[in-house]
Amino acid sequence: MSASSAIHSQATPCAPVEPEPLFSSAHAALMFAYNHHNEIYDRPLLARLAQRTSPGQSKGLGGVDGAGQAGIILGAVQKLPRLYQAIIVARFSPRTDRCKCCQGSVDRHEWMAAIREISDAAASDALSAHPTARILRDAIVARYFGKDVLLADAANRAGVSVSTATNHNGKIKLWLHGTRTTKEKDGGRGAGQRGVEALAMEYISDVLMAKGLCA
């Protein structure tokens, strides 16, 4: 046996290469899943068939492969606690749809159902000592998740003052978003309070990372 052959025979076998996650983060995975789901089911039938037969995109996210990955991600969301599910839907699913009657923009049923779920939780958590009309809570939560809502209009519809609406808006926003720091008794600043949206994202991030879908 030659020296080169002996060296080759004693070489340490290479360790298997771990597959690279499809997504850089849970945020990216959720954006893909909800956009892909919406695009597929909003397209005409012929466009959907063309997508099924078209070559796959990078990282296997085109056509049937993309639909499969989106389905896995959405299935993971459905196993979260109900409040966390609603927060993910409110943040990542398309908010509006086109009305079949007037062709105007209307809130999607799935998105509004998520808003009401969050609003109910806010009533018992963020506003437990402050009874609030549903119409006001729903408006505040919808505003937090991107709908163009004026607090003055929401207050008028709920029959309360603008200052009351502003106060309740602050409490719900704090509950959802949290704070970067908290004020300590000694006047210093402590670690921030995590909001329920951050908790929901941590939960789904752990789930998707365990499935190898995101880094």
N, C-alpha and C positions, 0 to 999 in steps of 0.2 A: 504494500500500500504506500502510495506516495505521501510526502509530507502534507501537501495541500489537501489530499483526500482525508488524511487523519484529522487535520484541523477542522475540515467541514463536518466530519462525522461526530466530532465532539462539540459542535456549535450548539448553543442553547436555543431551543425552539422559540420562535417569536410568540409573544402573548397575543391572544385574540384582540382585534381592534373593536372597541366599543362603538356601536352605531351612534352617530351624532343625532341629538334630539331634533325633531322637525321644527320646533319653535324656540325662539330665544327666551321667551317668558310666557307665563300664563296669560298675560294681557294679549300677547300676539296670537296665542292659540284661540282665545275666546273671540277676538276680532275676526279671525279667519272663519271659525265655525259658524258664527251668526251671520256674517256676510255671505258665506257660501250657501248656507241654508236658505237665506232670503233670495239670493240670485237664482238658485235652481228652481224654486217653487214659484217664482214670479215670472219666469220665462215661458214663452209659448212652447208647446209640445215639441215642435220641430227643432227649436233651438236646444232643448234639453237632450234630444236624441243626438244631435250633432256633438254636444259636449261629451256624451257617453262614448262616442267613437273617436274623439280627437286624441292626439298624442298627449301623454301625461306631462304635466308641468314639472318644474324643478322640485326636488325632494318628494316626489310622488304625491303632489297635492292637486293634480288635475283629474278631470273626469270622475270615473267611479272611485278611484283611490281617494280623491279629495272628498267625495261624499262620505266615504267610509270613515275617514279621519274626523270629519265634522260630526258624524254620528257618534263616534266614541267620545268626543269632547262634550257634546250636548248630553249624552247619556250620563257622563260623570257629574254634570251640573244637576241633573235630576235626582241624584242621590244625596245632595247636600240638604241640610236643614232648610225648612221652607223659607225662612227669612233670608238666608244666604242665597237660595235659588232666586228669590224675587230681586235681590240686589244685583245679581249677575245679569238677569234679564233686563232690568231697568237700565243698567249701564251699557250693555253690549248689543242688545237686540235692536233692530230698526224701530224707531219711535212712531213714524207716521206711515200711512198708506194712502192710496188714492181712492176717493169715494166713487163708487160705481154709479151713483146717481148724478152728482154734480161735477165729478172729476176734480174736486178740491182735495186738499190735504186734511186727513183725519187721523186721530190717534189710533194706533193698532190695538186690537183687543188684548193681545198677550201683554203688551207693554203697560196698558192701563190696569190690567189685573195685577201685575207686579207692583205698580204704584199703590194700589189699594191694600195689598198685603203688607207693604212697608208702612203705610199710613196706620194700619191697625196696630202694628207692633210699636210704632211711635207713640200711640195713644197710651199704651200701658208702660212704656219704658221712658221715653224722653219727656212726656207730658203727663205723667201719672198724677201730679198734683194740680194740673191745669186742664180741666175739661175743655175740649175744643171741637167745634163742628167739623164733621167729616169733610165738608166742601173746602174748608180752610186747610186742613191737614193734607188732603190730596193735592191741593194746589201748591203747597209748600214743598212736598216731596217731589212732585212733577217738576217744579222749578229747579230743585237741586240736581235732578237728572237731565236737565237740558231744555225743558220746555220754556217757551217765552211767556212768563207769567208776571204780572205786576202785583206786588203785595197789596197795593191800594185797591185794585179791582177784586182780589180775593177777599180782602177784609169787607168790602162793600157787599159782596154776595153772601158772606157768612154773617153779616149784621154785627160786626165788631169794629173797634177802632183800629186805625193803622198801627198805632203803638202796640196794641195787643198782637196783631198779626206779625209785626216785626219781632216782638219778644218770642213768640212761638217759633218763628222762623229760625231765630238764633239757637234755640234749644234743640230743634230737630237737626239743624246743620251740625251742631256740636256732637250730637249723638251719632250721626252718620259719618262725619268726616274726622272727628277727633281734634286734638290740638298737638302742635309741635312740642310745646313745653307746658308745664303747669306751675302755678305760683305756689311756693312753699310758705309755711308759717313764718319762717325766719326771713322772708323777703327774697330768697333766692329762687332759682328756676329749676324745676325737676323734669324728669322724663315726661314726655307728652302722653296724653290719653288717646289710646287707639279707638277709632270709631268702628262701627259695625261693618262699614264697607271694607275697611282694611282687614278686619277679621275674616270676612267672606273671601277676600282675595288670597289671604294666607291659606285658608282651608282648601280652596280649589287649586292653588299652586302646589300644595303637598300632594294632592290626588293626582294631578297631571304629571308631576315629576316622578311619582311612583310608577306611573304607566310608561315612563320614558318619552313623553311627548314634548316636554319643555325642560330647559336648563334651570 
